């Protein structure tokens, strides 16, 4: 049918089947990709548009309902919407940006009805739009401050320590281009055939007959020209791009179907694959038994790897300690739940395969995809799209080798977008854990020793399991001086979903165990819980459990900053039944654990005077595009406004490493500092000026001035260098670390970040429900390169920690949508007060440390400690659902 409507203020029409989703009509029919698809079920709200001024989910609205009506999308040019865009930029309300169009449209509808909404009214209006990055606070603030921008709202200088608007912010509030938003016409759509079983053998029937009947092309593992195996850590690579004869997890792909990108969609239900289901191993304890069937040859007891750290004689010291506590905590699978499902497109440029997709690790994607497809790395180009949330899962390959295979073998463009269920079934999760052990202290409350044993369900394939198993024993002491120590973490294979990287690499699970035991130990020692932590906090000159001597150690300063809040909260809680206050600390090593971890940055000036920063670190919402540019421009001495970003793109940008382990501000920041400083030194050498000279650009002329002396350099007169610039520099940085020996002794990280959080809450004793009242977070980030972005990271990390503590529980086959799998909404996040502590680290760029992962670690244990303070209930299995809190309360009463 022909649908006539008013679209963004202008007449428009389209031809569509009556039942076609409005979201598809907008994106596929009209090319308006600003409307995002996160679930196709009305759960996430990313597709929110305005129909006659009212917000609706475009994925649930038939296109026919727009006939004769007024439809507005994020592409509209409207005063209210434009003012809200500006407020989003001022307040840092857009991080990854995938939910931003939905937030903007829902916010615009509210502001038209109520130009000055209260925070509660804004929360209610946005309750149907999910955000996984921001924690909502910046978004609520922007909506409540969305009038015309103030006249004095001058842009920030962009120097280090200021909060300029994100360099990629304008794109985000306009409906940025994500993995599903850009493709070449006339190509192929790719779908995967996936296993409904957790363990099975399989074989195919008449593939040729099915292909002839449907007009589709079919690809199986037999078509893969290279090595049908990939993995995040090369020595452990074990995952096939397409399974060959048997599958090890539900959702594993066994075949690809490619069909014409013409609006048709073949029925895949009759695809000729015959399954022979096997009994799956779903318990890590059972899988570790000697007689359990092996998922992978050569891995006895289904052990992927064991990490350990040993120092002193923990058993003997604990036997002689004045106070000892012990316990076990359990956590389950946690889904990353980014709003953007995996998506991308592939095409050929000459003999080069180009893949544009959402990713956190473009060079790793290139290298592994090249291996699978039997190509040299130089013939594969990865262009990361904007990334609609990652949090670790988009470090692993997903669709890159699949669309790459189809395009390589057919010579035609292809594209693929995972459904929400497909994304949740087939991608990595946070490792489930069972952690047991004991901690002791002397009569004065000083920690004497710790023993910890952790079992982590790493699922079907290795992914980042080795990183988790090695990082956890290093961190399980918490940021406390622990003279005697033994910790071991084992990653065990099961037929459960592959567990991989998720904001903290296992450290949040360890913190839940250690920090809840520290509360009990403080009580046994007769000490205030904050003061116990302050007494034992690591300080400069002390050594960690790996024997590393620390410097610039900021945990005691974080605890100091919480003291006045702690005293107030305890006094208030004492007067109100059911109120509780909890505290927990964290530390986190920035970068890889005792492994090479380099980043490289290139910066250049063109003959026309343009300053180009080749920045290969993918920005997944944390702000690396802006922070790294701030560092480079400060080191060079030219304003941030002069910087033009290039990349990431494996053909245009050097390798800045993966976006993980809170490494980009530190590692890539140090490379940016070095590159900016090197280019500055070359400029000053050519102009014969001193280090204190001020630089500026006047068109193609570079001007240096110091006192009364001025020198000019006409860049247009310089021959191009080997990189194609008039002047350029390229520098690398690799953090100095020392490998861990057989006892886990060494210097695994060049620097650590520190933090402590305090939770105030109320528990309903009859229902076991929790109401969060306030969270106060003190984090040492060395130097706040961009304070506004740092606050956004703290708020977003805390939101994910709330989900881990209170609601998130991924169950394969049951919670593979954003309706049954609950993540925090606007109504679940309490006020958050961020205290930025700056204890500069000489190893960091301008003293800065990483922050992104640290901020999630203390939240869940602080919540559990507050629940115990309020009720006496020790919840040891997460999430702390109401029935578990009630059961724990009943145990406490006995």
C-alpha positions, 0 to 999 in steps of 0.5 A: 500500500502507499503510505502518505505522511508528514515526515519531519515536517515535509510531505513524504510517501512510501510503498510498504506492506501493511504489516511492515514495521515502521522501523524497517520502513524508515531504515530500509525504505527511506534510509533514515537510520537514525532510528535504531533497532535494539530488540524488535520487541518494544523492550529497549526503546531505542527505536522511539519516534513521535507519531502525532507528537506521542512517543511510540516504538517504531519496531512495534508500530505497523508502517500503515499506522503512519498514513495521514499522520505526522511522524518525527525521527531524530533526523528532524530539525526542530527547536525543542529537539535541537535544544535537547541535543545541545543539552545532551552535549553540555551534560555528557548525556551521550556515551556510546550513543545507541540509545540516544535517538530514543532518549532524544525523541522521548525527551522532546515529547516530554518537553513539549508538554512540560518545558521545565520537568522535574527529575522524577518526571524526566525519569518517568518519561524515559522509563521505556528507553534503556541505556546500558552506558550512562546510568541515566543521571547525565540524561536526566540532567540534560532533559531538565536543562534543555532550554535555549543554551545560556549565552555564556555557554562558551566552549571549553578550551579542551585542555587537560583537566577541562571537559570539552564537548565530545569530539564525536558528540555531534554525530551521536545526537544526530543518530550516529552510524552503527554496524547496521547503518551502512551497507552497499546496495545490491548485495546479500543478506546473511543469516546463521543457522544456529544450534538449539542444543547445548551439546550435539552432533549434527549432519546436513541433508540435501543442502543443494536441493534446499538452496535451489528451492529457496534461491539462497546460497549456503556456506558451511565449515567445508567452505572456509579456506583458512584455519577454522579456529579463532580465539582472543588469546592465540595459544588458546584459540579453539573456537570454530567460525562454523562448527564442523561435526558437533557443537559445544554450546547453544547458539553456535553457528553451523551454516550460513545462508545468503540471499538477495538484499531485496526485501525478501527473507526466506523461511529458514525453519526447513533448513536441512540440518539433523541434530543428534543431541548429547547430554550437556555438561552444565556444572563447572564442578561436574565438568571438573570431575576426572570422569567427565567427558572432555570438551576439548582434547588435551584439557584434562578435567576440562581445565582451560587454565589455572592462575595462582599467586602464593606469598608467605605461608597463609595456612600457618598464619591463619592458624595463629590469627586472632580472628578468622572468617571464611565463606563462599559466594556464588555468581551466575551468568551476566549478559552484557546487554548492550543495546546494539546487537552485533552488526556489520557489512563486508565488500571488496575493494580490489583484492582487499576484503573490507569489513565494517562492524562494531568491535572493540579490537580492530587489529585483532579482528583483522588478524583472526579473520585473515587466518580464518579466511586464509588471507594475509592480514594486509588483504583484510581491512577492518573499519569499526563503526560506532559501537553501541556498547561493548563492555568486553563482549565485542572484543571477540570475533562474531560476524566478521569472518562470517560476512567476510566468508560470504563476500570473499567467495561470492565477490558481492557485498553482504551484511548481517545483523544479529537478532536480540535473541541471537546476540544473547544466545551466541555471545560471551557472558560474565564468568559464573563463579564459586569462590571460597576461602578465609581471611585473618587478622591480628588483635589490632585488626591488621590483616595477616593472611588470606586463602582463596579458591575460585572456580570460574565457568568459562563455558564452551570456548576459551575466549578471555578465560585465561585473562580472568583466571590470571587476573583474579588471584592478583586482585583477590586481596583487594587494595589491602596489605596482605603479608601471607597469601594463597589464591587460585582461580581455575577456568573450567569448560562446560557446555554453557555459553562461552564466558569472556571479558566483561568489565573487570575480567573476574575481579568483580566476582572476587570483590564480592567475596573478599569485601563481604568477608572484610565486613565480618572480619572488621566486626570480629576485630571490633572496628568500624568497617571503613576504619578497618579498610583504612587501617589495612589500605595499601600505601606507597612503599608497601608491596602487593601480594605479587611482591610489587612495590607500589607508588602513587597509591590512592586508596586511603585518600578515597576512604578519607573522602568517604569519611564524612558521608559515612558518619552521616549515613550511619547516624541516619540509618541508626534512627530508621529500621530497615536502613543500611549502609555498606562500603567496599573498596577496589583496585584494578591493574590497567592493561594486560597482566604481565604481557606486552600491551603496546599502543601507537599513535600518529599525528601530522600537519598537512601542507594546508595547516590541518592537524590530523590525529590517527587514533586507532583506539575504538571509542565504545562510549568511554570517551577515548576519541576525546580524551586521547585527543586532549592529551595529544593536543596538550603535548603538542601545544595546539588547541583541541579545536584544531584536531581532526580525528582519523580512524580507527581503521586498520588501513589508516591508523596504527595499532592502538590495541584493544579497548579493554582493561581500562588501558586506553587513557593510560596506554594509548594516552601515553603514546599520544603524549609521546607523539604530540611531544615528538612533533612539538620538538620537531617544530621547535627545532625547525623554528629554533625556539625554546620549550616554553614557546606557544604554538598556533596555526594561521592557515598554512602557517605555523606560528611560535612565540615566546616573549618578544620572539616570534617565528613562522613556518609555512607548511605549504613549502615543506615536502611531504614526508614518508607519512604524507605530511608536512610534519608528523610523528608516530610514537608507541608506548608499552607499559613496563611490567615484569612476568609472574614467576611460578608463585605469581610473583612479579610486577603484572601492571605498570599502574593501578587505579583505586576506589571506594563506594558507599551505599545507602539503602532500605530493605522491606523486611516483609518482601525482601525488596531493596530500595537504593537511596544514594551511592557515593563513589570516590575514585582515584584517577590520577589526573582527571583528563576530562572530569565530565567523562569521568563522572559519566563512567562512574555513574554508568559503571555503578548502574551495571554494578547495581544490575549485577547485585540485584537483578541480572541473571542470564539463563540460556534459552529463557532470558534471551531478550530484554524483557525477561533479562532485567537491566536497570532502568531510570527508576532503579538508579539512586542519586550518585555522588562522584568524588574525583580523587587525583593522586598523580601517577608518574607513569600515566599521561599527565598523571592519569590512570584508567577508570572504566572497569574500576567503577563497577567493582565495589558496587555489588559488594557495597550493596550486599554489605548494606543489606547485611547492615540493614537486616543481618542477612548474608546473601551469598548467591547473586543476584540478591533477589527478594526471595534470597534476601528473605531466606538469608534474613530467616537464617540470620534470625536463627 
